[in-house]
Amino acid sequence: MKRRTHQKAAVPTLTVDAITGETHLRHRAYKVGDDLYYNGRLVVSGSESAE
């Protein structure tokens, strides 16, 4: 008999950003259009990355 067959992978925790309203994984950067956000702050603007 296998001992750990009752353990399953956990469902990832999702968060909705208060500023953009975007749903994303916690502790991960996420894109809204061409902009990159982390922790509710704009990290890289889409216009900056094109340069």
Secondary structure, DSSP 8 states (H G I E B T S, - for coil): --SSTT-------EEE-TTT--EEETTS-EEETTEEEETTEEEE-HHHHT-
